[in-house]
Amino acid sequence: MTTILKTSTKGQITLPAAWRKKQKTDSFIVKSQGDSLLLTPIHIAELDEDDENWVTVFDSNRDNHGQGLPIDDFIAALDKTLA
């Protein structure tokens, strides 16, 4: 199936319902490849954190009792991960 999608004023696109149901996930990786975007469905629970291309910077359940972080704290965690 091919369709034309338009971005919203916030830069978002909506995937057709049939595509979303077929993938059985609400998480996707988007990669820019030249003039194209490659959209790949992922299942977060199945990701291999030993994969060199995947790093968990912050997990609210693991790191902060299910609570989010102020942006400055998140940036500090990201800087520490990338160091």
C-alpha positions in Angstrom: 0.0 0.0 0.0 1.3 3.4 -0.9 -0.2 6.7 0.4 0.7 10.3 0.6 1.0 11.7 4.2 1.1 15.3 5.1 2.8 16.7 8.2 0.7 18.6 10.7 1.6 22.1 11.9 3.7 20.4 14.6 5.6 18.3 12.1 3.8 15.1 12.9 2.4 12.5 10.5 -0.3 10.0 11.1 0.2 6.4 9.9 -2.9 4.8 8.4 -4.8 2.6 11.0 -4.3 -0.5 8.9 -0.5 0.0 9.0 -0.5 0.5 12.7 -2.6 -2.5 13.4 -0.5 -4.7 11.2 2.7 -3.7 13.0 1.3 -4.4 16.5 3.6 -1.7 18.1 3.4 2.0 18.7 7.2 2.5 18.6 9.2 3.1 15.4 12.8 4.0 14.5 13.1 6.6 11.8 16.4 6.9 9.8 17.2 9.5 7.3 18.8 8.0 4.2 19.6 10.6 1.6 16.3 12.1 0.4 14.2 9.4 2.1 13.1 8.4 5.5 13.1 4.7 6.6 10.4 3.9 9.2 11.0 0.6 11.0 8.6 -0.8 13.7 10.3 -1.9 16.9 9.2 -3.7 20.0 10.9 -2.0 22.9 10.8 -5.1 25.2 12.8 -7.0 22.6 15.6 -4.6 22.0 19.0 -5.9 22.8 20.8 -3.3 25.0 24.1 -5.0 24.2 23.7 -3.8 20.6 26.3 -1.1 20.0 23.6 1.0 18.2 21.3 1.1 21.2 21.8 2.9 24.6 19.2 3.4 27.3 20.0 6.9 28.7 17.2 7.0 31.2 14.6 4.5 32.3 12.1 6.1 34.6 11.1 2.8 36.3 14.7 1.7 36.8 16.3 5.1 37.5 13.6 7.2 39.2 10.8 5.2 40.7 8.6 5.7 37.6 8.9 9.5 37.6 10.3 11.7 34.8 13.2 14.0 35.1 13.6 17.8 34.8 15.3 18.5 31.5 18.6 19.7 33.1 18.9 16.3 34.9 18.1 14.4 31.7 20.8 16.4 29.8 23.3 15.6 32.5 22.4 11.9 32.2 22.8 12.1 28.4 26.2 13.9 28.8 27.4 11.2 31.2 26.3 8.4 28.8 28.0 10.0 25.8 31.3 10.8 27.7 
